Amino acid sequence: MLWKVSGQDLEPVSGSTFADLKLKEQSLEDWIERKPEVLGEPLLIIGRQVQATGVENRIDLLALDREGKIVIIEVKRDTVDAPVEFQALRYASALAHWSYESIKNQAESYYRDKDPNSEPRFQELVSNFLEEEVDLNEDQRIIIVGRNVHERLITVASWLLNHNVNVKIVEVSLFLDGKTVLLSPDILLPQESLQVTGVPDGQTNKPWEDGKKWHLQERCSAKTAPLMQTLADKVPAIVAVEGVSWNQKYYVALRLHGRNWLTVETRPNQLLVAVHVTPGYFKVDEVANLLGIVVFDHSKTLADKLDTPSSADIEHREGQDVVLIRVKPGFDFESEGFAEFIRQAYKAALR
């Protein structure tokens, strides 16, 4: 029962069904697609009416959660009974084998269908949504939503939860206040974890194993990819490093004396260059002057830091200094100042 506060009193708000209000299952899908947080958590919708190979019916809504898990959302207008649970399990088993590329293609196709003029970049969407860098589709989850959840479904779903199958049940109630329709979600069963592994031969959930393509096409944007490529070409032309290693998930490494000497964390909006040198060799203002950039100001607000152009910083870490250069579009890797910095940093490299 939903109550409305009226002065010093409470008035009951009458409950309704979808049929009473002449609403279709599509209406509930529409609402969840627009506001997935109604299900009690942040979700990134990446598909609607998705066809999975080997499964006859389509998935109502497909999403990612903040941990990078694929979330299958099954929507029922009114009574939700046990058979829907087995249908959702078939979807989960099919999607367990989706590679990074499959998820990317699905998401970008979905966003293009919503806005034909857009050019969605999956890695940017994911980076902006996820709380931290994670592997996608390590787990799968099921969320079942409906107005009247049958006790038999609760029994089956509880058993699955107890056996580490990740199921969430959300019951929605509709209320009518005058001409206003109110929706009240109630989470009947909690979230759990499910470990599902395995991808088909020839596919991988570790696309960074093709490192150069991963960093330039996925991690970087159209603005930062040329910067990354220029740096990778320029540094070995200035000093004798032991090659460029692309095959890490979050960064590119240039190795010297058998260790990572210069690393570049690739991002859509900037490159974070870290150079490991002997303590005390550089002063941060000298580095900034040499490179023609500003000194990074830790006292600024987050918004001001994001607006800061290319900048230099030095961190002291366990017997070494790390020169940090936040490279934004417009930074000049071709300058003599950058070449001189690399030559000096090469001399100051830890052995």
C-alpha positions in Angstrom: 0.0 0.0 0.0 1.2 3.5 -0.9 0.1 6.4 1.2 -0.1 10.1 0.3 0.5 12.7 3.0 -2.5 15.1 3.1 -2.0 17.8 5.6 -1.9 16.1 9.0 -3.4 12.9 7.6 -2.6 10.0 5.3 -4.7 9.0 2.3 -4.3 5.6 0.6 -3.3 5.7 -3.1 -5.2 3.1 -5.1 -3.2 0.3 -6.8 -3.6 -0.6 -10.4 -2.5 -3.2 -12.9 -1.0 -2.5 -16.3 -4.2 -3.8 -17.9 -6.2 -1.4 -15.8 -4.1 1.5 -17.0 -4.1 0.1 -20.6 -0.3 -0.1 -20.5 1.8 -2.7 -22.3 4.9 -4.6 -21.3 6.7 -2.2 -23.7 5.8 0.7 -21.3 7.8 -0.9 -18.5 10.7 -1.6 -20.8 10.6 2.1 -21.9 10.8 3.3 -18.3 13.6 1.0 -17.4 15.5 1.9 -20.6 15.3 5.6 -19.7 15.9 5.2 -16.0 17.6 1.9 -15.2 18.3 3.1 -11.7 14.7 2.3 -10.9 16.0 -1.3 -10.5 18.1 -0.1 -7.5 21.5 0.4 -9.0 23.4 2.2 -11.8 23.2 0.3 -15.1 24.5 1.1 -18.6 21.9 -0.1 -21.1 23.6 -1.5 -24.2 20.7 -3.2 -26.0 17.0 -3.7 -26.3 15.3 -6.8 -27.9 18.7 -8.4 -28.4 19.0 -11.6 -30.3 21.5 -14.1 -28.8 22.9 -16.9 -30.9 21.2 -20.2 -30.1 18.3 -18.6 -28.2 14.9 -18.3 -29.9 13.4 -15.3 -28.1 15.0 -11.9 -27.7 16.4 -10.3 -24.5 14.2 -7.5 -23.4 17.0 -5.2 -22.2 20.8 -5.8 -22.0 23.1 -3.8 -19.7 26.5 -3.6 -17.9 26.8 -3.0 -14.2 29.5 -1.0 -12.5 31.7 -4.1 -12.2 31.6 -4.8 -15.9 29.2 -7.8 -15.7 26.6 -8.3 -18.4 23.1 -7.9 -17.0 20.1 -9.5 -18.7 16.9 -7.7 -17.8 13.7 -9.7 -18.4 10.5 -7.6 -18.1 7.0 -8.9 -17.6 3.9 -6.7 -17.5 2.0 -8.5 -14.8 2.4 -12.0 -13.3 6.0 -13.3 -13.3 6.2 -17.1 -12.9 9.0 -19.7 -12.9 9.4 -20.3 -16.7 10.8 -16.9 -17.2 13.7 -17.8 -14.9 14.8 -20.7 -17.2 14.5 -18.4 -20.2 16.8 -15.9 -18.6 19.3 -18.7 -17.8 19.4 -19.6 -21.5 20.3 -16.0 -22.2 23.0 -15.9 -19.6 24.6 -19.1 -20.9 24.6 -17.7 -24.4 26.1 -14.4 -23.4 28.8 -16.0 -21.2 30.8 -16.6 -24.3 30.6 -13.0 -25.7 33.9 -11.5 -26.3 34.9 -7.8 -25.7 34.4 -7.2 -29.4 30.8 -8.7 -29.3 29.9 -6.5 -26.4 31.4 -3.4 -28.1 29.6 -4.1 -31.4 26.3 -4.6 -29.6 26.6 -1.4 -27.6 27.7 0.8 -30.5 24.9 -0.6 -32.7 22.4 0.2 -30.0 23.5 3.8 -29.6 23.7 4.4 -33.4 20.1 3.1 -33.7 19.0 5.6 -31.0 20.9 8.4 -32.7 21.9 7.8 -36.3 24.0 11.0 -36.3 26.1 9.8 -33.3 29.5 8.1 -33.5 29.5 6.2 -30.2 32.9 5.1 -28.8 32.4 2.1 -26.6 35.6 2.5 -24.6 34.7 6.1 -23.7 31.1 5.0 -22.7 32.5 2.3 -20.5 35.3 4.4 -19.0 32.8 7.1 -18.0 30.4 4.6 -16.5 32.6 2.1 -14.7 34.0 3.0 -11.2 37.3 1.4 -12.1 39.1 -0.5 -14.9 37.7 -4.0 -15.0 37.5 -6.9 -17.4 34.1 -7.1 -19.1 31.8 -10.1 -18.9 33.7 -12.0 -16.3 30.3 -12.6 -14.7 26.7 -12.5 -15.9 23.6 -11.4 -14.0 19.9 -11.7 -14.4 17.3 -9.2 -13.3 13.7 -10.2 -13.6 11.1 -7.4 -13.3 7.3 -7.7 -13.1 4.2 -6.5 -11.3 3.1 -9.7 -9.6 6.0 -12.1 -8.8 4.8 -15.6 -8.1 6.0 -17.5 -5.1 7.3 -20.3 -7.3 9.7 -18.0 -9.0 11.0 -16.8 -5.6 11.6 -20.4 -4.6 13.5 -21.2 -7.8 15.5 -17.9 -7.7 16.4 -18.4 -4.1 17.8 -21.9 -4.9 19.8 -20.4 -7.7 21.2 -17.7 -5.5 22.2 -20.3 -2.9 24.1 -22.0 -5.7 25.9 -18.9 -6.8 23.8 -18.0 -9.8 23.4 -14.2 -9.8 19.7 -13.4 -9.9 17.8 -10.3 -8.8 14.0 -10.1 -8.6 12.3 -6.7 -8.7 8.5 -6.4 -8.2 6.9 -3.2 -9.3 3.6 -1.8 -8.1 1.6 0.8 -9.9 -0.6 3.4 -8.1 -3.0 5.9 -9.5 -3.1 9.3 -7.8 -5.8 11.2 -9.7 -4.4 11.1 -13.3 -0.8 10.6 -12.1 0.7 7.0 -12.4 3.2 6.2 -9.6 5.6 3.3 -9.8 7.1 1.7 -6.7 9.9 -0.9 -7.2 10.6 -3.5 -4.5 13.7 -5.6 -4.6 12.6 -9.1 -3.4 15.9 -10.9 -3.8 19.5 -9.5 -3.4 22.4 -9.5 -5.8 25.0 -12.2 -5.7 28.0 -13.2 -7.7 28.4 -15.7 -10.5 31.7 -16.8 -12.0 31.4 -17.9 -15.6 34.4 -18.2 -17.8 35.3 -19.3 -21.3 35.2 -17.7 -24.7 35.1 -19.4 -28.1 38.4 -20.2 -29.9 39.7 -17.2 -31.8 38.1 -14.7 -29.5 39.3 -13.2 -26.2 38.1 -11.1 -23.3 41.6 -9.7 -23.2 41.7 -7.5 -26.4 44.8 -5.8 -25.1 46.8 -8.9 -26.2 46.6 -7.1 -29.6 48.1 -4.2 -27.8 48.8 -1.6 -30.4 45.3 -1.7 -31.8 43.8 -1.8 -28.3 45.6 1.3 -27.1 45.3 3.4 -30.2 41.7 2.4 -31.2 40.1 1.6 -27.9 41.9 3.3 -25.0 42.8 6.5 -26.9 40.5 8.9 -28.7 41.0 10.5 -32.1 42.8 13.3 -30.2 45.2 11.2 -28.1 45.9 8.3 -30.5 48.3 10.4 -32.7 50.1 11.7 -29.6 50.6 8.1 -28.4 51.9 7.0 -31.8 54.3 10.0 -32.0 55.7 9.3 -28.6 56.2 5.6 -29.4 58.1 6.6 -32.5 60.0 9.6 -31.1 61.5 8.2 -27.9 63.4 5.3 -29.5 64.7 7.7 -32.1 66.2 9.8 -29.3 67.7 7.2 -27.0 68.3 3.4 -27.1 65.4 1.9 -25.3 64.7 -1.9 -25.3 61.6 -1.6 -27.5 58.0 -0.5 -27.0 55.7 -2.9 -25.1 52.0 -2.5 -26.1 50.5 -5.6 -24.5 49.5 -4.3 -21.1 45.9 -3.5 -20.4 46.2 0.1 -19.1 49.5 1.4 -20.3 52.3 1.2 -22.9 55.8 0.7 -21.6 59.3 1.5 -22.9 61.9 -0.7 -21.1 65.4 0.1 -20.1 67.9 -1.9 -18.1 65.4 -4.8 -18.0 62.6 -2.7 -16.3 59.8 -0.3 -17.3 61.5 3.1 -17.6 58.8 5.1 -19.2 55.1 4.2 -19.1 52.2 5.8 -20.8 48.7 5.3 -19.3 46.4 5.8 -22.3 43.2 7.7 -21.9 40.7 9.4 -24.2 41.3 12.9 -22.9 45.1 12.7 -22.1 48.2 10.6 -21.8 49.8 10.1 -18.4 53.5 9.7 -19.0 55.6 8.4 -16.1 59.4 8.4 -16.2 61.3 6.7 -13.5 64.6 8.4 -12.5 67.1 8.6 -9.7 65.9 10.8 -6.7 66.6 14.5 -6.9 67.8 14.6 -10.5 64.9 16.8 -11.7 63.0 19.8 -10.2 59.4 20.0 -11.3 59.7 23.7 -12.5 62.7 22.8 -14.6 60.8 20.0 -16.3 57.9 22.2 -17.0 60.1 25.0 -18.4 61.9 22.5 -20.6 58.7 21.0 -22.0 56.9 24.4 -22.3 54.0 23.3 -20.0 52.7 24.2 -16.5 53.4 22.7 -13.1 50.5 20.5 -11.9 48.7 22.2 -9.0 47.3 19.7 -6.5 45.5 22.4 -4.6 43.0 23.1 -7.4 39.5 21.7 -7.4 38.8 18.6 -9.5 37.0 20.7 -12.2 40.0 23.0 -12.4 42.4 20.1 -12.6 40.5 18.6 -15.5 40.7 22.0 -17.3 44.5 22.3 -16.7 46.5 22.0 -19.9 49.6 19.7 -20.2 51.4 19.7 -16.9 54.4 18.3 -15.1 54.6 16.8 -11.6 57.1 14.7 -9.6 56.3 12.0 -7.1 58.7 10.4 -4.7 58.2 6.6 -4.5 60.3 4.1 -2.6 63.8 5.3 -3.5 63.0 6.8 -6.9 61.4 9.8 -8.4 58.7 9.5 -11.0 58.3 12.4 -13.4 54.6 12.6 -14.3 53.6 14.5 -17.5 49.9 14.9 -18.2 49.9 15.2 -22.0 46.8 16.9 -23.4 46.1 17.7 -27.1 48.5 20.3 -28.4 51.6 18.9 -26.6 54.7 18.9 -28.9 56.6 15.7 -28.9 58.7 17.0 -31.8 60.2 19.9 -29.8 63.8 20.1 -28.8 62.8 20.6 -25.2 61.1 17.2 -25.2 64.2 15.6 -26.8 66.4 17.2 -24.2 64.2 16.0 -21.4 64.3 12.4 -22.7 68.1 12.5 -23.0 68.5 13.7 -19.4 65.9 11.2 -18.2 67.8 8.5 -20.0 71.0 9.4 -18.1 69.1 9.5 -14.8 67.4 6.1 -15.4 67.5 3.7 -12.5 69.8 0.7 -13.0 
